[in-house]
């Protein structure tokens, strides 16, 4: 993973929507407690801006408040623990090397000063609960003005959010750093570069930025260097040109027909750069580029198609069909299709279109019917690149297409035109993202 891939990966972690779910829950909990307090003020006598309640009522309402505070803080703790765990477990998947479950759990549940991150979450929630209970008790006892209680409660919840934010970001940084260190060791990486420009960086970290260290240098800064530190190490020798595979060329077959590959474009840097924009990790993008060039070289000037299916995370080939003799058509054997549906991980479908053009209706339906397909890619002989992703599978896309097709047939359109118009409807449905380069 390059420095820039790592930056984009980490930004995705720190901006993960399930982190916002934690803060949204805290906001709702604050409002629920304030509603409880507002109801108290409405029910009981207020004199000189303080509550006047009998001893019995104080005990009763304080017990209610305690139960409410315990409930909301327990729910917060569970949500924060579950969501942070999900994020941390996703970090090892960024690298194309195996980390077994035991090793992942060892990294996630590392004990620091006698506590895991889960312990710290619950400690923090218990502290917040204690402060909230004290503020409500002071209101009920008449020691805090009814005019001041809202500000005091909001201040506690602001602290609650800041504590959660600090813990979440620190754990993401810590686990990412430990996964990186494991990757460096297991893959024989000799040198790493300090990267300190992910966020608002302190002057100490900026002083390290760009410095290259030996992996086994005991004096290199340990990450994270401080609370809220988002620095990381990148492989220093991973500065190879993005055109490292540009030696793969489409050769001149001395045949010029409607299916001849646009050699000038496909052999250019411009063509490679199209793959750089695909929302996949660098390794997979490069593998996709290499396989695309191989397909175009193989099927140059023919009406035949190759199909290659790659693992979306590693870019490794799962199955392929490079021997089809059916014009404008390809597919898999029953045995190979079984490997696809049983594959543990997301997949990318890749094939060529000799006549150019976007993915067909059957291409789109094929992706829909296989839930583990993340993206479907078509490399056309004219040099264009087409791909779809972010498919919304809660609507039956096959049924959608068939209804459109049958409707156009009823209207008297020929079969090929009805298929084309039904495919147009698919593209206009917003049921997936379509990119053409």
Beta strands, then each sheet from edge to edge (+ up, - down):
strand 1: 45-47
strand 2: 50-52
strand 3: 191-195
strand 4: 212-214
strand 5: 232-235
strand 6: 307-311
strand 7: 317-321
strand 8: 347-353
strand 9: 373-380
strand 10: 385-389
strand 11: 433-436
sheet 1: 1+ 2-
sheet 2: 4+ 3- 5+
sheet 3: 7+ 6- 8+ 9+ 10- 11+
end
